[in-house]
């Protein structure tokens, strides 16, 4: 087995190829044909079953198919959640106030007109919508129950609320940007490794084209390296790898949410708003926030998600509990939503939060990935 395959097998041994997106990425760097020919050897090193490795190859090849059903318009914030910020207009239509951070203007619209992106998942998106739908279909009943403390007595409701946080953490524009950045870095690192190891690159070229390349100039070597990485690049640019990775991340977030405490916050005064990147990881020890601010899933001590003008969820250390918070903390949490949103935040019409949005909205050229925690507004752990 070639050195690259040995390296990939060692990487797959970390989780026995349980994360499909990650495994497909690794397999693609040497080509699915090469990977498939060596499945027994890869299985022996990685500890993954031959069947699961065969499925990885099948997933990778199927993911390249343009025949997979897609959903063009995809919501980043569940519409059932956005409806909690709506009030009926004179015609009885549910409306909320959508604030454009770029233009500093607000407009009344229905929940279907906020926090959406065409082709967020570019390929096979009908399947991801099915995954999200399994959480969202029962969320409406849970949001009705969350108005009382009794919700914490029902394990089913508690699980759904935790999964709602996991869902919005994974289905996020920050996740998309982070995955695209990591993919560019992975491709560049693999390219550099190929260029530094002519023998490895020469052998891989032979396995792909059934002939050895001649000793070549630097420019020719770069051309060969780009040729070897073409399939991985295609998987990335087509959206296949993100389609797989976003589900991996959701499953990982769901597991993490399962052992964290569920804190339901309600304001003593004021109310919450919601941004188009609503689930924000926070590290209370460092004061950093946001995936792009360096707070990965495993580094977060808290992940916050507004559910309505009067309720906000936080996955955090400690027991499941209700917490009433002062106006200063409500303002701080709203500031997080505004700072981490990409284009929009939504409020209840008549909330009085327009001035806050205008005052705190970051200009596009000044937008940062991280917001430092206000140490004067420490998150309470008890009532």
C-alpha positions in Angstrom: 0.0 0.0 0.0 1.3 3.4 -0.9 2.5 5.9 1.7 -0.5 8.3 1.1 -2.9 5.5 1.6 -1.1 4.5 4.8 -1.4 8.1 6.0 -5.1 8.2 5.1 -5.8 4.9 6.9 -4.2 6.3 10.0 -6.4 9.3 9.9 -9.5 7.2 9.5 -8.4 5.2 12.5 -9.3 8.2 14.7 -13.1 7.5 14.4 -13.1 4.2 12.3 -14.5 6.2 9.4 -17.7 7.1 11.2 -17.8 10.6 9.8 -18.8 10.1 6.2 -17.8 13.6 4.9 -14.4 13.4 6.5 -13.8 9.9 5.2 -14.9 10.8 1.6 -12.5 13.8 1.7 -9.6 11.6 2.6 -10.5 8.9 0.0 -10.8 11.5 -2.7 -7.2 12.7 -2.3 -5.9 9.5 -3.7 -8.9 8.8 -6.0 -11.8 6.5 -5.3 -10.5 3.8 -7.6 -7.2 3.6 -5.8 -8.9 3.7 -2.4 -11.3 0.9 -3.4 -8.6 -1.4 -4.6 -6.9 -1.2 -1.2 -10.0 -1.4 1.0 -8.9 -4.6 2.9 -5.5 -3.0 3.7 -7.1 0.3 4.8 -9.6 -1.6 7.0 -6.8 -3.5 8.7 -5.0 -0.2 9.6 -8.0 2.0 10.3 -10.2 -0.5 12.2 -13.1 0.4 10.0 -15.1 -2.4 8.5 -14.8 -3.3 4.8 -18.5 -2.6 4.4 -18.3 0.9 5.8 -15.3 1.7 3.6 -17.2 0.4 0.5 -20.0 2.7 1.5 -17.6 5.6 1.7 -16.6 5.0 -1.9 -20.3 4.6 -3.0 -21.2 7.9 -1.2 -18.3 9.7 -2.8 -19.3 8.6 -6.3 -23.0 9.1 -5.8 -22.4 12.6 -4.4 -20.9 13.6 -7.7 -24.2 12.9 -9.5 -26.1 15.9 -10.6 -29.3 13.8 -10.5 -29.7 14.1 -6.7 -32.8 16.2 -5.8 -32.1 19.7 -4.6 -34.0 22.4 -2.7 -33.1 25.8 -4.0 -34.3 28.1 -1.2 -33.1 26.9 2.2 -33.7 28.6 5.6 -30.8 29.1 8.0 -33.3 29.8 10.8 -36.2 27.4 11.2 -39.5 29.1 10.2 -41.2 27.7 13.2 -38.7 29.6 15.3 -39.1 32.8 13.3 -42.9 32.6 13.8 -42.3 33.2 17.5 -41.2 36.8 16.6 -44.3 37.5 14.5 -47.4 39.4 15.2 -50.6 39.5 13.0 -51.1 42.5 10.8 -54.6 43.9 9.9 -55.2 41.0 7.5 -54.2 38.5 10.1 -50.9 37.7 8.4 -47.9 36.8 10.6 -45.2 39.4 10.3 -41.9 40.2 11.9 -39.5 43.1 11.4 -36.4 42.2 9.3 -33.4 44.6 9.7 -30.8 44.9 7.0 -27.4 45.3 8.6 -25.9 46.6 5.3 -28.4 49.3 4.6 -29.7 50.0 8.1 -33.3 49.7 7.1 -36.1 47.5 8.4 -39.2 46.0 6.7 -42.2 44.0 7.7 -42.2 40.5 6.2 -43.4 37.0 6.9 -41.2 34.4 8.4 -40.5 32.9 5.0 -38.7 36.2 3.9 -35.9 36.1 6.5 -32.6 34.3 7.0 -32.6 32.1 3.8 -29.9 31.3 1.3 -30.3 29.9 -2.2 -28.3 26.6 -2.5 -26.8 26.8 1.0 -26.3 23.0 0.4 -25.6 22.9 -3.3 -26.2 19.2 -4.0 -28.5 16.5 -2.6 -30.0 19.2 -0.4 -33.4 17.4 -0.3 -31.7 14.8 1.9 -30.3 17.5 4.3 -33.7 19.1 4.5 -35.1 15.7 5.5 -32.4 15.5 8.3 -33.4 19.0 9.6 -37.1 18.3 9.3 -36.8 15.4 11.7 -35.9 18.0 14.4 -38.2 20.8 13.2 -41.4 18.8 12.8 -41.9 18.6 16.6 -40.4 21.9 17.5 -43.6 23.8 17.3 -45.2 21.9 20.2 -41.9 22.3 22.2 -41.9 26.0 21.7 -45.4 26.2 23.1 -44.4 24.2 26.1 -41.3 26.3 26.8 -43.4 29.1 28.2 -43.6 27.1 31.5 -41.0 25.4 33.6 -42.8 22.1 33.0 -40.9 21.7 29.7 -37.8 20.6 31.7 -39.8 17.7 33.1 -40.3 16.1 29.7 -37.2 14.3 28.4 -38.6 14.4 24.9 -38.9 18.2 24.9 -35.5 18.7 26.5 -33.9 16.5 23.8 -35.7 18.4 21.0 -34.5 21.8 22.4 -31.0 20.6 22.6 -31.2 19.3 19.0 -32.6 22.6 17.9 -29.3 24.3 19.1 -27.2 21.6 17.4 -29.2 22.0 14.2 -28.7 25.8 14.0 -25.1 25.5 14.9 -24.4 23.1 12.0 -26.8 24.8 9.5 -24.9 28.1 9.7 -23.2 30.5 7.3 -20.2 30.4 9.7 -20.0 26.7 9.3 -20.1 27.1 5.5 -17.3 29.7 5.5 -15.2 27.7 8.0 -15.5 24.5 5.9 -14.6 26.3 2.7 -11.5 27.8 4.4 -10.5 24.4 5.8 -10.9 22.8 2.4 -8.7 25.4 0.7 -6.0 24.8 3.4 -6.3 21.0 3.0 -5.9 21.2 -0.8 -2.9 23.6 -0.5 -1.2 21.4 2.2 -1.8 18.2 0.0 -0.4 20.1 -3.0 2.8 21.1 -1.1 3.2 17.5 0.2 3.0 16.2 -3.4 5.5 18.7 -4.7 7.9 17.8 -1.9 7.7 14.1 -2.6 8.3 13.4 -6.3 8.4 9.6 -5.9 5.0 9.6 -4.2 3.5 11.9 -6.8 5.1 9.8 -9.6 3.5 6.6 -8.3 0.1 8.2 -7.9 0.3 9.5 -11.4 1.1 6.1 -12.7 -1.8 4.5 -10.9 -4.2 7.1 -12.3 -2.8 7.3 -15.9 -1.0 3.9 -16.3 2.2 5.6 -17.3 5.1 7.3 -15.6 5.6 11.0 -16.1 9.0 12.1 -17.3 11.4 13.9 -15.0 9.9 17.3 -15.1 10.4 21.0 -14.4 8.7 22.7 -11.4 5.9 23.9 -13.7 5.2 20.4 -14.9 5.3 19.0 -11.4 2.7 21.6 -10.3 0.6 20.5 -13.2 0.8 16.9 -12.1 -0.1 17.8 -8.5 -3.1 19.8 -9.7 -4.2 16.8 -11.8 -4.0 14.5 -8.8 -6.0 16.8 -6.7 -8.6 17.6 -9.4 -11.2 15.1 -8.0 -11.0 16.5 -4.5 -11.2 20.0 -5.8 -14.3 19.0 -7.8 -15.9 17.5 -4.7 -15.3 20.7 -2.9 -16.5 23.2 -5.5 -19.6 21.2 -6.3 -20.6 21.3 -2.7 -20.4 17.6 -2.2 -18.0 17.7 0.7 -20.0 20.4 2.5 -23.1 18.4 2.0 -21.5 15.5 3.8 -19.6 17.6 6.4 -22.6 19.6 7.5 -24.4 16.4 8.5 -21.3 15.2 10.3 -21.2 18.4 12.3 -24.8 18.2 13.2 -24.4 14.7 14.5 -21.3 15.7 16.5 -23.2 18.8 17.9 -26.2 16.6 18.8 -24.0 14.2 20.8 -22.3 17.1 22.6 -25.6 18.8 23.3 -26.8 15.5 24.9 -24.4 15.8 27.8 -24.6 19.6 28.3 -27.1 21.3 30.6 -30.1 23.1 29.1 -30.5 26.6 30.4 -33.7 28.5 29.4 -33.3 32.2 29.9 -36.1 34.7 30.2 -35.8 38.5 30.5 -36.8 40.4 33.6 -37.3 43.3 31.2 -36.7 43.8 27.5 -36.8 41.1 24.8 -34.6 39.0 22.5 -33.9 39.4 18.8 -32.5 36.7 16.4 -29.8 36.9 13.7 -29.2 34.9 10.6 -26.4 33.1 12.5 -28.4 32.4 15.6 -26.5 29.6 17.4 -23.4 31.3 18.8 -20.6 29.3 20.6 -19.0 31.2 23.5 -15.9 30.5 25.5 -16.5 32.2 28.8 -12.9 31.6 29.9 -11.3 33.5 27.0 -14.2 35.8 26.2 -14.1 34.7 22.5 -17.3 34.0 20.6 -18.3 32.6 17.2 -17.0 29.8 15.1 -15.0 32.3 13.0 -13.8 33.9 16.2 -11.9 30.7 17.1 -14.5 29.0 19.3 -14.9 25.5 17.8 -17.6 23.1 19.1 -15.3 21.5 21.6 -14.0 24.8 22.9 -17.5 26.3 23.7 -18.5 26.5 27.3 -21.9 27.8 26.1 -23.9 27.9 22.9 -26.8 30.3 22.8 -29.9 30.3 20.6 -32.9 32.7 20.8 -36.2 31.0 20.5 -38.6 33.9 20.9 -38.7 37.4 22.3 -39.1 36.0 25.8 -37.0 32.8 25.7 -33.4 32.0 24.8 -31.7 28.6 25.1 -28.1 28.1 26.3 -26.3 24.8 26.3 -23.9 25.1 29.2 -22.3 23.3 32.1 -24.6 22.4 34.9 -28.1 21.1 35.4 -31.2 21.9 33.2 -32.8 25.0 34.6 -34.8 28.2 34.1 -32.9 31.5 34.6 -34.4 35.0 34.7 -31.8 37.5 33.5 -31.6 41.3 33.9 -32.0 43.9 31.1 -28.2 44.3 30.8 -27.7 40.6 30.0 -30.5 40.7 27.5 -28.8 43.6 25.7 -25.5 41.7 25.8 -27.0 38.6 24.2 -28.7 40.8 21.6 -25.4 42.4 20.8 -24.0 38.9 20.1 -26.8 38.3 17.6 -26.2 41.6 15.8 -22.4 41.2 15.8 -22.4 37.7 14.4 -25.2 38.1 11.8 -24.2 38.2 8.2 -27.0 40.3 6.6 -30.1 40.3 8.8 -31.5 40.3 12.3 -35.2 39.9 13.1 -37.3 41.4 15.9 -40.9 41.5 17.0 -42.6 44.5 15.5 -43.0 47.1 18.3 -40.1 45.6 20.3 -38.2 48.9 20.5 -35.0 47.2 19.4 -34.4 49.2 16.2 -32.1 51.7 17.8 -30.0 49.0 19.3 -29.7 47.3 15.9 -28.7 50.6 14.2 -26.2 51.4 17.0 -24.5 48.0 17.1 -24.6 46.8 13.5 -21.0 46.4 12.3 -20.2 48.0 9.0 -19.2 45.3 6.4 -15.6 46.5 6.2 -15.3 46.3 10.0 -17.1 43.0 10.6 -15.1 40.7 12.8 -15.4 37.0 13.5 -15.2 37.4 17.2 -16.9 39.4 19.9 -15.3 39.8 23.3 -17.5 39.0 26.2 -18.5 41.9 28.4 -17.0 40.8 31.7 -19.4 43.1 33.5 -22.3 41.0 32.3 -21.4 37.6 33.5 -23.8 34.8 32.6 -25.8 33.7 35.7 -25.9 30.0 36.6 -28.6 30.3 39.2 -31.9 32.1 39.6 
